[in-house]
Amino acid sequence: MTNNNMIFIANWKMNGEKNHISGVNKTIKFLKKSKNKKNQIIYCPPFTLISSIKNKVKNSIIKVGAQNLSQLNDYGAFTGSINSKLIKSAGGEYVIVGHSEVRNQENDILINKKIHSALKEKLKVILCIGETYKEKKNNKTLSVLKRQITIALKNIKKINNIIFAYEPRWAIGTGKIPKTSELRKNFEDINNIINKLKKNQKYKIIYGGSVNSKNVLELKKINDLKGFLIGSASLSAKNFIDIIKKSTN
């Protein structure tokens, strides 16, 4: 893994109040002192904190995103829904689509519609893909990844604004991560699938699923890995910074 142009995404999930934003200051200070200025740092807090964090990081290299969105492009009578226009107006530049924790309620076709909606408003997409434990045990990981990627990219011409986040659904919140050999194979398969669908286009693949400052040293051995989607560990500024340090040294 190269040390430059790495992506570190903090997914706060349903956590965070205004007092938690102070932790972002530590990340800002760390980045100012860091010699590596090419890494991408993205915070994806709850919708309620997007504007506040955007104001906090406006003079830094840190970007802000949302954790999900509605597939509906226009405003309307859709109580509780947040679309790409609202995310953008709040200061969001990225959005997570298809996270494993919402895939039980969202099918591949809906995820494709959400990607179209996000890209239409010039939001960058963090597309999560990955298999369940049952699918893994039944040797269906490849077929699942192929289906998810193929449908997600339907009628999408350019993928330069899509980050592919491989996150095995069985690894989320469990503390378990795939073996290095499994990850290498799965990343190779993902590359092959994308390259067949979208030849000669540039993209990046990151990993998500119980990432922490201890296992990141093992994860960084994967050559095609360009960063991490970090869940609970990103709630602590110290842990988040430790992951960045260990990944880029």
Accessible surface in RSA format (square Angstrom, percent):
REM  Atomic radii and reference values for relative SASA: ProtOr
REM  Chains: A
REM  Algorithm: Lee & Richards
REM  Probe-radius: 1.40
REM  Slices: 20
REM RES _ NUM      All-atoms   Total-Side   Main-Chain    Non-polar    All polar
REM                ABS   REL    ABS   REL    ABS   REL    ABS   REL    ABS   REL
RES MET A   1    48.43  25.1   1.15   0.8  47.28 112.6   4.18   3.6  44.24  58.6
RES THR A   2    82.84  58.9  76.13  77.2   6.71  16.0  76.40 102.6   6.44   9.7
RES ASN A   3    67.17  46.3  62.18  60.1   4.99  12.0  13.46  32.4  53.71  51.9
RES ASN A   4    71.04  49.0  67.65  65.4   3.38   8.1   6.65  16.0  64.39  62.2
RES ASN A   5    71.53  49.3  70.40  68.0   1.13   2.7  11.88  28.6  59.66  57.7
RES MET A   6     0.72   0.4   0.72   0.5   0.00   0.0   0.00   0.0   0.72   1.0
RES ILE A   7     1.15   0.7   1.15   0.9   0.00   0.0   1.15   0.8   0.00   0.0
RES PHE A   8     0.00   0.0   0.00   0.0   0.00   0.0   0.00   0.0   0.00   0.0
RES ILE A   9     0.00   0.0   0.00   0.0   0.00   0.0   0.00   0.0   0.00   0.0
RES ALA A  10     0.00   0.0   0.00   0.0   0.00   0.0   0.00   0.0   0.00   0.0
RES ASN A  11     6.24   4.3   5.70   5.5   0.54   1.3   0.28   0.7   5.96   5.8
RES TRP A  12     7.92   3.2   7.38   3.6   0.55   1.3   7.73   4.1   0.19   0.3
RES LYS A  13    47.32  23.1  44.62  27.4   2.70   6.4  31.25  28.1  16.07  17.1
RES MET A  14   185.68  96.2 161.25 106.7  24.43  58.2 124.30 105.7  61.39  81.3
RES ASN A  15    65.32  45.0  58.27  56.3   7.06  17.0  12.40  29.9  52.92  51.2
RES GLY A  16    21.05  26.0   0.00   N/A  21.05  26.0   0.00   0.0  21.05  47.1
RES GLU A  17   117.50  67.5 113.10  85.6   4.40  10.5  38.25  74.0  79.25  64.7
RES LYS A  18   153.64  75.0 141.36  86.7  12.28  29.2  85.39  76.9  68.25  72.7
RES ASN A  19   107.67  74.3  85.97  83.1  21.70  52.3  48.82 117.5  58.85  56.9
RES HIS A  20    79.88  43.7  68.67  47.7  11.21  28.7  46.39  47.8  33.49  39.0
RES ILE A  21    11.99   6.8  11.99   8.9   0.00   0.0  11.99   8.6   0.00   0.0
RES SER A  22    68.27  57.7  61.25  81.7   7.02  16.2  41.38  88.1  26.89  37.7
RES GLY A  23    20.13  24.8   0.00   N/A  20.13  24.8  19.47  53.4   0.66   1.5
RES VAL A  24     0.62   0.4   0.18   0.2   0.44   1.1   0.18   0.2   0.44   1.2
RES ASN A  25    49.29  34.0  48.40  46.8   0.89   2.1  13.04  31.4  36.25  35.0
RES LYS A  26   127.42  62.2 123.38  75.7   4.04   9.6  68.81  61.9  58.61  62.4
RES THR A  27     0.00   0.0   0.00   0.0   0.00   0.0   0.00   0.0   0.00   0.0
RES ILE A  28    19.19  10.9  19.04  14.2   0.15   0.4  19.04  13.7   0.15   0.4
RES LYS A  29   133.57  65.2 131.83  80.9   1.74   4.2  76.13  68.5  57.45  61.2
RES PHE A  30    36.59  18.3  30.54  18.9   6.05  15.7  35.71  21.6   0.89   2.5
RES LEU A  31    11.90   6.6   9.09   6.5   2.81   7.1   9.35   6.6   2.55   6.9
RES LYS A  32   145.52  71.0 120.27  73.8  25.25  60.1  71.85  64.7  73.67  78.5
RES LYS A  33   177.65  86.7 147.58  90.6  30.07  71.6  98.20  88.4  79.46  84.6
RES SER A  34    24.78  20.9  13.35  17.8  11.43  26.3  10.92  23.3  13.86  19.4
RES LYS A  35   205.29 100.1 173.33 106.4  31.95  76.1 122.54 110.3  82.74  88.1
RES ASN A  36    30.39  21.0  20.27  19.6  10.12  24.4  22.53  54.2   7.87   7.6
RES LYS A  37   110.37  53.8  91.78  56.3  18.58  44.2  83.66  75.3  26.71  28.4
RES LYS A  38   127.24  62.1 113.60  69.7  13.64  32.5  69.89  62.9  57.35  61.1
RES ASN A  39    10.38   7.2   4.80   4.6   5.58  13.4   0.65   1.6   9.72   9.4
RES GLN A  40    57.50  32.2  54.27  39.7   3.23   7.7  27.53  58.6  29.97  22.7
RES ILE A  41     0.21   0.1   0.00   0.0   0.21   0.5   0.00   0.0   0.21   0.6
RES ILE A  42     0.05   0.0   0.05   0.0   0.00   0.0   0.05   0.0   0.00   0.0
RES TYR A  43     4.03   1.9   4.03   2.3   0.00   0.0   0.98   0.7   3.05   3.8
RES CYS A  44     0.00   0.0   0.00   0.0   0.00   0.0   0.00   0.0   0.00   0.0
RES PRO A  45     0.45   0.3   0.03   0.0   0.43   1.5   0.10   0.1   0.35   2.2
RES PRO A  46    24.64  18.0  20.03  18.3   4.61  16.8  24.64  20.3   0.00   0.0
RES PHE A  47    81.69  40.9  66.31  41.1  15.38  40.0  66.40  40.3  15.29  43.8
RES THR A  48   114.26  81.3  86.12  87.3  28.14  67.1  86.48 116.2  27.78  42.0
RES LEU A  49     5.25   2.9   5.25   3.8   0.00   0.0   5.25   3.7   0.00   0.0
RES ILE A  50     2.04   1.2   2.04   1.5   0.00   0.0   2.04   1.5   0.00   0.0
RES SER A  51    55.15  46.6  52.93  70.6   2.22   5.1  36.55  77.8  18.60  26.1
RES SER A  52    31.54  26.6  21.88  29.2   9.66  22.2  12.60  26.8  18.94  26.5
RES ILE A  53     0.00   0.0   0.00   0.0   0.00   0.0   0.00   0.0   0.00   0.0
RES LYS A  54    59.96  29.3  59.96  36.8   0.00   0.0  37.21  33.5  22.75  24.2
RES ASN A  55    94.25  65.0  86.28  83.4   7.97  19.2  20.66  49.7  73.59  71.1
RES LYS A  56    82.30  40.2  60.76  37.3  21.55  51.3  27.82  25.0  54.49  58.0
RES VAL A  57     1.92   1.3   0.82   0.7   1.10   2.7   1.04   0.9   0.88   2.4
RES LYS A  58   141.69  69.1 110.61  67.9  31.08  74.0  63.92  57.5  77.76  82.8
RES ASN A  59   137.37  94.7 104.16 100.7  33.21  80.0  40.61  97.7  96.76  93.5
RES SER A  60    30.79  26.0   5.79   7.7  25.00  57.6  15.03  32.0  15.76  22.1
RES ILE A  61    70.78  40.3  59.92  44.6  10.86  26.2  64.62  46.5   6.16  16.7
RES ILE A  62     4.09   2.3   0.00   0.0   4.09   9.9   0.00   0.0   4.09  11.1
RES LYS A  63    80.28  39.2  80.23  49.2   0.05   0.1  33.73  30.4  46.55  49.6
RES VAL A  64     0.01   0.0   0.01   0.0   0.00   0.0   0.01   0.0   0.00   0.0
RES GLY A  65     0.00   0.0   0.00   N/A   0.00   0.0   0.00   0.0   0.00   0.0
RES ALA A  66     0.00   0.0   0.00   0.0   0.00   0.0   0.00   0.0   0.00   0.0
RES GLN A  67    40.73  22.8  34.82  25.5   5.91  14.1  15.59  33.2  25.14  19.1
RES ASN A  68    30.40  21.0  30.40  29.4   0.00   0.0  16.39  39.4  14.02  13.6
RES LEU A  69     6.00   3.3   0.00   0.0   6.00  15.1   4.53   3.2   1.47   3.9
RES SER A  70    15.84  13.4   8.23  11.0   7.61  17.5  12.09  25.7   3.76   5.3
RES GLN A  71    64.17  35.9  54.78  40.0   9.39  22.4   6.95  14.8  57.22  43.4
RES LEU A  72    62.41  34.8  60.34  43.2   2.07   5.2  62.41  43.8   0.00   0.0
RES ASN A  73    45.71  31.5  40.96  39.6   4.75  11.4   5.98  14.4  39.73  38.4
RES ASP A  74    94.36  66.1  89.82  89.4   4.55  10.8  28.40  66.8  65.96  65.8
RES TYR A  75   138.70  64.8 114.56  65.2  24.14  62.8  96.20  72.3  42.51  52.4
RES GLY A  76    54.15  66.8   0.00   N/A  54.15  66.8  25.74  70.6  28.40  63.6
RES ALA A  77   105.94  97.4  67.49 104.1  38.45  87.5  79.71 112.3  26.23  69.5
RES PHE A  78   101.03  50.5  86.26  53.4  14.77  38.4  92.83  56.3   8.20  23.5
RES THR A  79   147.73 105.1 111.16 112.7  36.57  87.2  84.29 113.2  63.44  95.9
RES GLY A  80    78.84  97.2   0.00   N/A  78.84  97.2  41.08 112.7  37.76  84.6
RES SER A  81    51.21  43.3  31.41  41.9  19.80  45.6  12.52  26.7  38.69  54.2
RES ILE A  82    50.89  29.0  46.71  34.8   4.18  10.1  46.71  33.6   4.18  11.3
RES ASN A  83     7.71   5.3   6.86   6.6   0.85   2.1   4.17  10.0   3.54   3.4
RES SER A  84     0.00   0.0   0.00   0.0   0.00   0.0   0.00   0.0   0.00   0.0
RES LYS A  85    61.03  29.8  56.61  34.7   4.42  10.5  26.26  23.6  34.77  37.0
RES LEU A  86    69.30  38.6  65.91  47.2   3.39   8.5  65.91  46.3   3.39   9.1
RES ILE A  87     1.63   0.9   0.09   0.1   1.54   3.7   1.63   1.2   0.00   0.0
RES LYS A  88    94.53  46.1  83.63  51.3  10.90  25.9  57.79  52.0  36.73  39.1
RES SER A  89    88.30  74.6  45.17  60.3  43.12  99.3  46.52  99.1  41.78  58.5
RES ALA A  90    30.79  28.3  20.28  31.3  10.51  23.9  27.05  38.1   3.74   9.9
RES GLY A  91    16.02  19.8   0.00   N/A  16.02  19.8  15.63  42.9   0.38   0.9
RES GLY A  92     2.93   3.6   0.00   N/A   2.93   3.6   0.00   0.0   2.93   6.6
RES GLU A  93    55.97  32.1  52.97  40.1   2.99   7.1  27.85  53.9  28.12  23.0
RES TYR A  94     5.94   2.8   5.94   3.4   0.00   0.0   2.07   1.6   3.87   4.8
RES VAL A  95     0.00   0.0   0.00   0.0   0.00   0.0   0.00   0.0   0.00   0.0
RES ILE A  96     1.22   0.7   0.84   0.6   0.38   0.9   0.84   0.6   0.38   1.0
RES VAL A  97     0.28   0.2   0.00   0.0   0.28   0.7   0.28   0.2   0.00   0.0
RES GLY A  98     1.08   1.3   0.00   N/A   1.08   1.3   0.00   0.0   1.08   2.4
RES HIS A  99    12.44   6.8  12.11   8.4   0.33   0.8   7.38   7.6   5.05   5.9
RES SER A 100    10.09   8.5   3.75   5.0   6.34  14.6   3.68   7.8   6.41   9.0
RES GLU A 101    85.48  49.1  62.20  47.1  23.28  55.4  40.75  78.8  44.73  36.5
RES VAL A 102    39.57  26.0  39.57  35.8   0.00   0.0  39.57  34.4   0.00   0.0
RES ARG A 103    21.00   8.8   8.78   4.5  12.22  29.1   3.79   5.2  17.21  10.4
RES ASN A 104   116.23  80.2  79.09  76.4  37.14  89.4  19.58  47.1  96.65  93.4
RES GLN A 105   137.57  76.9 102.73  75.1  34.84  83.0  65.84 140.1  71.74  54.4
RES GLU A 106    20.21  11.6  14.52  11.0   5.70  13.6   6.47  12.5  13.75  11.2
RES ASN A 107    96.76  66.7  84.81  82.0  11.95  28.8  40.49  97.5  56.27  54.4
RES ASP A 108    17.03  11.9  14.18  14.1   2.85   6.7   3.84   9.0  13.19  13.2
RES ILE A 109   107.31  61.1 106.61  79.4   0.70   1.7 107.24  77.2   0.07   0.2
RES LEU A 110    42.86  23.9  41.37  29.6   1.48   3.7  42.63  29.9   0.23   0.6
RES ILE A 111     0.93   0.5   0.93   0.7   0.00   0.0   0.93   0.7   0.00   0.0
RES ASN A 112    16.29  11.2  16.29  15.7   0.00   0.0   0.87   2.1  15.42  14.9
RES LYS A 113   110.71  54.0 106.45  65.3   4.26  10.1  53.74  48.4  56.96  60.7
RES LYS A 114    10.65   5.2  10.65   6.5   0.00   0.0   1.91   1.7   8.74   9.3
RES ILE A 115     0.00   0.0   0.00   0.0   0.00   0.0   0.00   0.0   0.00   0.0
RES HIS A 116    64.62  35.3  59.88  41.6   4.74  12.1  36.48  37.6  28.14  32.7
RES SER A 117     1.61   1.4   0.50   0.7   1.11   2.6   1.28   2.7   0.33   0.5
RES ALA A 118     0.00   0.0   0.00   0.0   0.00   0.0   0.00   0.0   0.00   0.0
RES LEU A 119    38.86  21.6  29.14  20.8   9.72  24.4  29.38  20.6   9.48  25.5
RES LYS A 120   135.29  66.0 109.59  67.2  25.70  61.2  80.15  72.1  55.14  58.7
RES GLU A 121    31.09  17.8  29.65  22.4   1.43   3.4   1.71   3.3  29.38  24.0
RES LYS A 122   160.69  78.4 136.95  84.0  23.75  56.5  86.14  77.5  74.55  79.4
RES LEU A 123     2.06   1.1   1.13   0.8   0.93   2.3   1.14   0.8   0.92   2.5
RES LYS A 124    85.39  41.7  85.39  52.4   0.00   0.0  37.49  33.7  47.90  51.0
RES VAL A 125     0.00   0.0   0.00   0.0   0.00   0.0   0.00   0.0   0.00   0.0
RES ILE A 126     0.00   0.0   0.00   0.0   0.00   0.0   0.00   0.0   0.00   0.0
RES LEU A 127     0.00   0.0   0.00   0.0   0.00   0.0   0.00   0.0   0.00   0.0
RES CYS A 128     0.61   0.5   0.61   0.7   0.00   0.0   0.61   1.5   0.00   0.0
RES ILE A 129     1.28   0.7   0.00   0.0   1.28   3.1   1.28   0.9   0.00   0.0
RES GLY A 130     0.80   1.0   0.00   N/A   0.80   1.0   0.00   0.0   0.80   1.8
RES GLU A 131     2.73   1.6   2.73   2.1   0.00   0.0   0.00   0.0   2.73   2.2
RES THR A 132    38.48  27.4  37.66  38.2   0.83   2.0  35.53  47.7   2.96   4.5
RES TYR A 133   117.48  54.8 114.81  65.3   2.66   6.9  88.07  66.2  29.41  36.3
RES LYS A 134   154.54  75.4 148.41  91.1   6.14  14.6  94.87  85.4  59.67  63.6
RES GLU A 135    39.31  22.6  39.01  29.5   0.30   0.7  13.52  26.2  25.79  21.1
RES LYS A 136    44.99  21.9  36.97  22.7   8.02  19.1  23.82  21.4  21.18  22.6
RES LYS A 137   127.21  62.1 104.00  63.8  23.21  55.3  52.08  46.9  75.13  80.0
RES ASN A 138    76.16  52.5  57.34  55.4  18.82  45.3  12.78  30.8  63.37  61.3
RES ASN A 139   139.31  96.1 107.90 104.3  31.41  75.6  32.15  77.4 107.17 103.6
RES LYS A 140   110.26  53.8 108.22  66.4   2.04   4.9  55.37  49.8  54.89  58.5
RES THR A 141    19.54  13.9  18.94  19.2   0.60   1.4  13.29  17.8   6.26   9.5
RES LEU A 142    84.41  47.0  81.84  58.6   2.57   6.5  82.05  57.6   2.36   6.3
RES SER A 143    65.22  55.1  54.28  72.4  10.94  25.2  51.03 108.7  14.19  19.9
RES VAL A 144     6.36   4.2   5.80   5.3   0.56   1.3   6.36   5.5   0.00   0.0
RES LEU A 145     0.14   0.1   0.14   0.1   0.00   0.0   0.14   0.1   0.00   0.0
RES LYS A 146   124.53  60.8 124.53  76.4   0.00   0.0  66.92  60.2  57.61  61.4
RES ARG A 147   104.45  43.9  97.28  49.6   7.17  17.1  57.52  78.6  46.93  28.4
RES GLN A 148     1.67   0.9   0.95   0.7   0.72   1.7   0.00   0.0   1.67   1.3
RES ILE A 149     0.00   0.0   0.00   0.0   0.00   0.0   0.00   0.0   0.00   0.0
RES THR A 150    54.78  39.0  51.32  52.0   3.46   8.2  48.54  65.2   6.24   9.4
RES ILE A 151    48.56  27.6  47.22  35.2   1.35   3.2  48.56  35.0   0.00   0.0
RES ALA A 152     1.04   1.0   1.01   1.6   0.03   0.1   1.04   1.5   0.00   0.0
RES LEU A 153     3.60   2.0   1.57   1.1   2.02   5.1   1.97   1.4   1.62   4.4
RES LYS A 154   129.45  63.2 122.31  75.0   7.14  17.0  71.37  64.2  58.07  61.9
RES ASN A 155   120.29  83.0  86.68  83.8  33.61  80.9  29.21  70.3  91.08  88.0
RES ILE A 156     8.13   4.6   4.73   3.5   3.40   8.2   7.93   5.7   0.20   0.5
RES LYS A 157   177.08  86.4 163.95 100.6  13.12  31.2 110.39  99.4  66.69  71.0
RES LYS A 158   153.02  74.7 144.10  88.4   8.92  21.2  87.11  78.4  65.91  70.2
RES ILE A 159     0.00   0.0   0.00   0.0   0.00   0.0   0.00   0.0   0.00   0.0
RES ASN A 160    99.13  68.4  72.32  69.9  26.81  64.6  30.00  72.2  69.12  66.8
RES ASN A 161    57.59  39.7  54.79  52.9   2.80   6.8   4.94  11.9  52.65  50.9
RES ILE A 162     3.08   1.8   0.10   0.1   2.98   7.2   0.21   0.1   2.88   7.8
RES ILE A 163    16.60   9.4  16.60  12.4   0.00   0.0  16.60  12.0   0.00   0.0
RES PHE A 164     0.00   0.0   0.00   0.0   0.00   0.0   0.00   0.0   0.00   0.0
RES ALA A 165     0.00   0.0   0.00   0.0   0.00   0.0   0.00   0.0   0.00   0.0
RES TYR A 166     0.29   0.1   0.29   0.2   0.00   0.0   0.00   0.0   0.29   0.4
RES GLU A 167     2.73   1.6   2.50   1.9   0.23   0.6   0.98   1.9   1.75   1.4
RES PRO A 168     0.00   0.0   0.00   0.0   0.00   0.0   0.00   0.0   0.00   0.0
RES ARG A 169    53.62  22.5  38.37  19.6  15.24  36.3   8.10  11.1  45.52  27.6
RES TRP A 170    35.41  14.2  20.75  10.0  14.66  34.4  31.62  16.9   3.79   6.2
RES ALA A 171     0.00   0.0   0.00   0.0   0.00   0.0   0.00   0.0   0.00   0.0
RES ILE A 172    28.07  16.0  14.02  10.4  14.05  33.9  14.15  10.2  13.92  37.8
RES GLY A 173    73.76  91.0   0.00   N/A  73.76  91.0  36.47 100.1  37.29  83.5
RES THR A 174    70.53  50.2  39.66  40.2  30.87  73.6  46.91  63.0  23.63  35.7
RES GLY A 175    55.16  68.0   0.00   N/A  55.16  68.0  27.97  76.7  27.20  60.9
RES LYS A 176   137.05  66.9 132.00  81.0   5.04  12.0  79.09  71.2  57.96  61.7
RES ILE A 177    43.53  24.8  23.72  17.7  19.81  47.8  23.72  17.1  19.81  53.8
RES PRO A 178     5.88   4.3   1.36   1.2   4.52  16.4   2.23   1.8   3.65  22.7
RES LYS A 179   151.05  73.7 143.04  87.8   8.01  19.1  92.87  83.6  58.19  62.0
RES THR A 180    24.54  17.5  17.99  18.2   6.55  15.6  16.73  22.5   7.80  11.8
RES SER A 181    77.10  65.2  64.66  86.3  12.44  28.6  51.61 109.9  25.49  35.7
RES GLU A 182    52.52  30.2  47.65  36.1   4.87  11.6  31.11  60.2  21.42  17.5
RES LEU A 183     2.39   1.3   2.39   1.7   0.00   0.0   2.39   1.7   0.00   0.0
RES ARG A 184   114.77  48.2 107.98  55.0   6.79  16.2  49.66  67.9  65.11  39.5
RES LYS A 185   114.70  56.0 111.26  68.3   3.44   8.2  97.97  88.2  16.73  17.8
RES ASN A 186    15.07  10.4  15.07  14.6   0.00   0.0   0.00   0.0  15.07  14.6
RES PHE A 187     1.35   0.7   1.35   0.8   0.00   0.0   1.35   0.8   0.00   0.0
RES GLU A 188   104.47  60.0 103.19  78.1   1.28   3.1  28.64  55.4  75.83  61.9
RES ASP A 189    18.46  12.9  17.70  17.6   0.76   1.8   0.70   1.6  17.76  17.7
RES ILE A 190     0.00   0.0   0.00   0.0   0.00   0.0   0.00   0.0   0.00   0.0
RES ASN A 191    27.61  19.0  27.61  26.7   0.00   0.0  11.44  27.5  16.17  15.6
RES ASN A 192    71.46  49.3  69.12  66.8   2.35   5.6  15.96  38.4  55.50  53.6
RES ILE A 193    13.76   7.8  10.28   7.7   3.49   8.4  13.46   9.7   0.31   0.8
RES ILE A 194     0.00   0.0   0.00   0.0   0.00   0.0   0.00   0.0   0.00   0.0
RES ASN A 195    65.33  45.1  62.93  60.8   2.40   5.8  23.33  56.2  42.00  40.6
RES LYS A 196   162.63  79.3 142.32  87.3  20.31  48.4  87.04  78.3  75.58  80.5
RES LEU A 197    70.83  39.4  45.58  32.6  25.25  63.5  47.98  33.7  22.85  61.5
RES LYS A 198    34.10  16.6  31.02  19.0   3.08   7.3  10.15   9.1  23.94  25.5
RES LYS A 199   154.46  75.4 136.41  83.7  18.05  43.0  80.17  72.2  74.29  79.1
RES ASN A 200   156.45 107.9 109.37 105.7  47.08 113.4  41.75 100.5 114.70 110.9
RES GLN A 201    50.71  28.4  37.27  27.2  13.44  32.0  21.40  45.5  29.31  22.2
RES LYS A 202   181.54  88.6 171.61 105.3   9.92  23.6 118.78 106.9  62.75  66.8
RES TYR A 203    45.87  21.4  16.43   9.4  29.43  76.6  20.06  15.1  25.80  31.8
RES LYS A 204    61.61  30.1  58.76  36.1   2.86   6.8  50.42  45.4  11.19  11.9
RES ILE A 205     3.71   2.1   2.62   1.9   1.09   2.6   2.62   1.9   1.09   3.0
RES ILE A 206     0.00   0.0   0.00   0.0   0.00   0.0   0.00   0.0   0.00   0.0
RES TYR A 207     0.15   0.1   0.15   0.1   0.00   0.0   0.15   0.1   0.00   0.0
RES GLY A 208     0.32   0.4   0.00   N/A   0.32   0.4   0.32   0.9   0.00   0.0
RES GLY A 209     4.45   5.5   0.00   N/A   4.45   5.5   0.71   1.9   3.74   8.4
RES SER A 210    25.20  21.3   1.71   2.3  23.49  54.1  17.12  36.5   8.07  11.3
RES VAL A 211     6.07   4.0   0.00   0.0   6.07  14.6   0.00   0.0   6.07  16.5
RES ASN A 212    51.33  35.4  51.33  49.6   0.00   0.0  20.33  48.9  31.00  30.0
RES SER A 213    20.46  17.3  19.83  26.5   0.63   1.4   0.59   1.2  19.87  27.8
RES LYS A 214   177.77  86.7 158.88  97.5  18.89  45.0 104.87  94.4  72.91  77.7
RES ASN A 215    22.98  15.8  17.99  17.4   4.99  12.0  19.82  47.7   3.15   3.0
RES VAL A 216     0.00   0.0   0.00   0.0   0.00   0.0   0.00   0.0   0.00   0.0
RES LEU A 217    90.69  50.5  86.56  61.9   4.13  10.4  86.73  60.9   3.97  10.7
RES GLU A 218    68.76  39.5  66.00  49.9   2.76   6.6  32.97  63.8  35.79  29.2
RES LEU A 219     1.17   0.7   0.63   0.5   0.54   1.4   1.17   0.8   0.00   0.0
RES LYS A 220    39.51  19.3  36.79  22.6   2.71   6.5  25.77  23.2  13.74  14.6
RES LYS A 221   107.41  52.4  94.50  58.0  12.91  30.7  63.77  57.4  43.64  46.5
RES ILE A 222     3.08   1.8   3.08   2.3   0.00   0.0   3.08   2.2   0.00   0.0
RES ASN A 223   106.15  73.2  96.82  93.6   9.33  22.5  26.01  62.6  80.14  77.5
RES ASP A 224    63.40  44.4  58.94  58.7   4.46  10.5   4.78  11.2  58.63  58.5
RES LEU A 225     0.36   0.2   0.36   0.3   0.00   0.0   0.36   0.3   0.00   0.0
RES LYS A 226    59.76  29.2  59.76  36.7   0.00   0.0  33.37  30.0  26.39  28.1
RES GLY A 227     0.00   0.0   0.00   N/A   0.00   0.0   0.00   0.0   0.00   0.0
RES PHE A 228     0.00   0.0   0.00   0.0   0.00   0.0   0.00   0.0   0.00   0.0
RES LEU A 229     6.20   3.5   3.63   2.6   2.57   6.5   3.63   2.5   2.57   6.9
RES ILE A 230     0.06   0.0   0.00   0.0   0.06   0.1   0.06   0.0   0.00   0.0
RES GLY A 231    15.62  19.3   0.00   N/A  15.62  19.3   7.83  21.5   7.80  17.5
RES SER A 232    90.84  76.8  76.68 102.3  14.15  32.6  44.77  95.3  46.07  64.5
RES ALA A 233    13.58  12.5   7.02  10.8   6.56  14.9  12.97  18.3   0.61   1.6
RES SER A 234     2.35   2.0   0.00   0.0   2.35   5.4   0.00   0.0   2.35   3.3
RES LEU A 235    64.72  36.0  41.81  29.9  22.91  57.6  42.38  29.8  22.34  60.1
RES SER A 236    41.34  34.9  33.46  44.6   7.88  18.2  30.34  64.6  10.99  15.4
RES ALA A 237    14.08  12.9   5.20   8.0   8.87  20.2   7.19  10.1   6.89  18.2
RES LYS A 238   141.79  69.2 135.18  82.9   6.61  15.7 109.08  98.2  32.71  34.8
RES ASN A 239    55.31  38.1  55.31  53.5   0.00   0.0   2.61   6.3  52.70  50.9
RES PHE A 240     0.08   0.0   0.08   0.0   0.00   0.0   0.08   0.0   0.00   0.0
RES ILE A 241    18.30  10.4  18.30  13.6   0.00   0.0  18.30  13.2   0.00   0.0
RES ASP A 242    29.97  21.0  29.37  29.2   0.61   1.4   3.25   7.6  26.73  26.7
RES ILE A 243     0.00   0.0   0.00   0.0   0.00   0.0   0.00   0.0   0.00   0.0
RES ILE A 244     2.66   1.5   2.66   2.0   0.00   0.0   2.66   1.9   0.00   0.0
RES LYS A 245    92.12  44.9  90.56  55.6   1.55   3.7  40.96  36.9  51.16  54.5
RES LYS A 246    74.69  36.4  70.82  43.5   3.87   9.2  46.01  41.4  28.68  30.6
RES SER A 247     0.12   0.1   0.00   0.0   0.12   0.3   0.00   0.0   0.12   0.2
RES THR A 248    20.38  14.5  10.27  10.4  10.11  24.1   1.20   1.6  19.18  29.0
RES ASN A 249   125.81  86.8  86.80  83.9  39.01  93.9  55.32 133.1  70.50  68.1
END  Absolute sums over single chains surface
CHAIN  1 A    12489.0      10394.3       2094.7       6675.7       5813.3
END  Absolute sums over all chains
TOTAL         12489.0      10394.3       2094.7       6675.7       5813.3
